[in-house]
Amino acid sequence: MIENQKQDFESEAPGTSVWRRRLTRLALIWGIWTFIGVVFTLQSYFTSYRSEQPMTLGDSAYLQFTWSYLWALATPLVLWAATKIPIERTNWLRASFLHVPISLGLSMILTAIGHIFVWLYWGRTMGRPFSFERMTRFVVANFSEGIGIYMLIALSSYAFSYYRRYRESQLRTFQLEAQLSHAQLQALKMQLHPHFLFNTLHSISALLNKDPESARKMITRLGDFLRLTLENSGSQVTLEQEIAFLSCYLEIERIRFQDRLVTRVDVPEQTLDAKVPNLILQPIVENAILHGIAPRSSPGLIEIEAERRNSTLRIQVRDNGPGLPSHRTSENMFKKGLGLANTEKRLEQLYGAAHLFDLSDHPEGGLVVTLEIPFHKDGSAARSTDVF
């Protein structure tokens, strides 16, 4: 992905971007070597200031900047060699041997050129003839410093290259983890849709012969629900949108149970624009209807409440059914249907340890499902408490 983005960027303006990077790199190289030249100029000047033959600031600057700018000219060549001959775990010995003659030759050439510049500034003005023998002795005595500079530049290039590759690898890892998490969330969400559709279509089928008008209304509300789902297909929606989904679902269930289902939704206005996972409440309410309403012949109540507690959004879904099993074992205490199991997995994927998903008995009877997630506000509130 990183390489594709890089290629796309370069394809838009290949000449401009390449030359801009090259000029920036050259400016950085010359800036670094200029700084080094200034530092060594001042060091050389103040070191010789108290000697018997002190060096003027101009002479010190000429000498130090000669070596600095010679290496500034040679640095791109060293960087090119470091790129073409990378030192990896599998070839470090061979690559090191290849760098030795390159560093040796380059160092000797630069030392010889530096000697010529020094002779032009001092020797020629003093009437001393140029001597290849003297230059050879100077190169032999001083070329080892150039090898050290070559190695320092090459190692700096390798360090930067390794760091860049590490960052790119880290970025690719984060992107792959995000894609995997998104794929897992989508898979869990896709499991909920057939589950909900199967239950709804089964109810419609049961009503077709007994109450065709109710079956028609249920089909209409199912269409509205699916339309809202398609219009808000993102991983997160506002609580207001989630309540709209829930309203469609509850109308479908109200047609099915008629007077046996009473619902109450209490959602303060300041919580309506909080972000929540898409279709996070429907399976919780469906579980409450399945276990709290369906088994009983008398009217049942389902309450949905939401409140903000500092940086947390707390949502509770309560029914007045039988609650949790009286004889709780590890098997029946934690066994959840597809809807609740997927809800728990989605919350774990989205929030990790920063969420709460709890099932408990209400003091007045029935089951309470408590959901707590970080409160993230986006958009503007447009509606207050609803009662269905």
Residue pairs with C-beta under 8 A, 6 or more apart in sequence:
1 172
1 175
2 168
2 171
2 172
9 17
10 17
10 18
25 76
26 76
29 72
29 75
29 76
30 69
30 72
33 68
33 69
33 71
33 72
33 75
34 65
34 68
34 72
36 68
37 61
37 64
37 65
37 67
37 68
37 69
40 64
40 67
40 68
41 57
41 60
41 61
41 64
41 65
42 60
44 55
44 60
44 63
44 64
45 55
45 56
45 57
45 60
48 54
48 55
48 60
55 63
59 121
62 121
63 118
63 121
66 114
66 117
66 118
67 114
70 110
70 113
70 114
70 117
71 110
71 149
71 153
74 106
74 110
75 153
77 106
78 106
78 150
78 153
78 154
78 157
79 153
79 157
81 99
81 102
81 154
82 153
82 154
82 157
82 158
82 161
83 157
83 161
85 95
85 98
85 99
86 95
86 158
86 161
87 95
87 96
87 158
88 95
99 150
99 151
99 154
102 150
103 146
103 147
103 150
103 151
103 154
104 143
104 147
106 146
106 150
107 143
107 144
107 145
107 146
107 147
107 149
107 150
108 139
108 143
108 146
110 146
111 138
111 139
111 142
111 143
111 145
111 146
112 135
112 138
112 139
115 135
115 138
115 139
116 130
116 135
119 128
119 130
119 135
123 130
124 130
181 349
182 235
184 345
184 349
185 235
185 346
185 349
185 350
188 342
188 345
188 346
188 349
189 278
189 279
189 342
189 346
191 338
191 342
192 279
192 282
192 283
192 338
192 339
192 342
193 229
195 283
195 338
195 339
196 249
196 282
196 283
196 286
197 222
199 286
200 218
200 222
200 252
203 218
203 252
203 256
204 215
204 218
204 219
204 222
207 214
207 215
207 218
207 255
207 256
208 215
214 255
217 255
218 252
218 255
218 256
221 248
221 251
221 252
221 255
222 252
224 248
225 245
225 248
225 249
225 252
228 241
228 244
228 245
228 248
229 245
229 279
232 241
232 245
232 278
233 278
234 278
235 277
235 278
235 350
236 275
236 276
236 277
236 278
237 245
237 275
237 276
237 278
238 272
238 273
238 274
238 275
238 276
238 378
238 379
239 267
239 271
239 272
239 273
239 274
239 275
239 276
239 306
239 313
240 272
240 273
240 381
240 382
240 383
242 276
242 278
242 279
242 280
242 281
243 265
243 267
243 272
243 281
243 304
243 386
245 279
245 281
245 282
246 265
246 281
246 282
246 285
246 304
247 386
247 388
249 282
249 285
249 286
250 261
250 263
250 285
250 388
251 388
253 261
253 289
254 261
254 263
254 388
257 289
257 293
257 294
257 300
259 299
260 293
260 296
260 297
260 298
260 299
260 300
261 289
261 293
261 299
261 300
261 302
262 299
262 300
262 301
262 302
263 301
263 302
263 303
263 304
263 388
264 301
264 302
264 303
264 304
264 387
264 388
265 303
265 304
265 305
265 385
265 386
265 387
265 388
266 303
266 304
266 305
266 306
266 385
267 304
267 305
267 306
267 384
267 385
267 386
268 306
268 307
268 308
268 384
268 385
269 381
269 383
269 384
269 385
270 308
270 381
271 306
271 307
271 308
271 313
271 375
272 381
272 382
272 383
272 384
273 377
273 378
273 379
273 380
273 381
273 382
274 308
274 313
274 375
274 376
274 377
274 378
275 376
275 377
275 378
276 313
276 315
276 373
277 346
277 347
277 350
277 373
280 343
280 346
280 347
280 371
281 304
281 315
281 317
282 339
283 338
283 339
283 340
283 342
283 343
284 317
284 339
284 340
284 343
284 369
284 371
285 302
285 304
285 317
286 339
287 337
287 339
287 340
287 369
288 302
288 317
288 318
288 319
288 321
288 367
288 369
289 300
289 302
289 319
290 337
291 319
291 321
291 322
291 367
292 300
292 302
292 319
292 320
292 321
292 322
292 366
292 367
293 300
293 302
293 319
293 321
295 321
295 322
296 321
300 319
300 320
300 321
301 319
301 320
301 366
302 317
302 318
302 319
303 316
303 317
303 318
303 319
304 315
304 316
304 317
305 315
305 316
305 318
306 313
306 314
306 315
306 316
307 313
307 314
308 314
308 375
309 372
310 375
311 374
311 375
312 372
312 373
312 374
312 375
313 372
313 373
313 374
313 375
314 370
314 371
314 372
315 370
315 371
315 372
316 368
316 369
316 370
316 371
317 368
317 369
317 371
318 362
318 366
318 367
318 368
318 369
319 366
319 367
320 362
320 364
320 365
320 366
321 366
321 367
322 366
322 367
323 361
323 362
323 365
323 366
323 367
324 333
324 359
324 360
324 361
324 367
325 332
325 333
336 344
340 359
340 369
343 357
344 357
347 355
347 357
347 371
347 373
348 355
350 373
351 373
351 374
354 373
354 374
355 371
355 372
355 373
355 374
356 370
356 371
356 372
357 369
357 370
357 371
358 369
358 370
359 367
359 368
359 369
359 370
360 367
360 368
360 370
361 367
361 368
362 368
